[in-house]
Amino acid sequence: MAKESKIADATTADLGFLRTELHTGLTLARLALNADRKDKTDRNRMNARKAYDAVLRFAPRTMLTQDEAKEIKSRLSELKSDLQTLGEDL
């Protein structure tokens, strides 16, 4: 039973990580889209891309319910669209 509890805790932490990365990535991408200086745009775009890449790397090994997977996929799609608008080749 302790093993099941550890797995559940890990899954909850993994989901939290994915949500946090997506929230951060979307925030940074939107800051980049609205920045008035190229250096701010570039910095925020690059960091948003790092968040996108982290989600792509960790999501496949995270046990998600159907609803959680749908949520992650939807937000990842939003982030991808913002990054493409910023000129990222995805």
Order of alpha helices (4+ residues) and beta strands (2+ residues): alpha-alpha-alpha
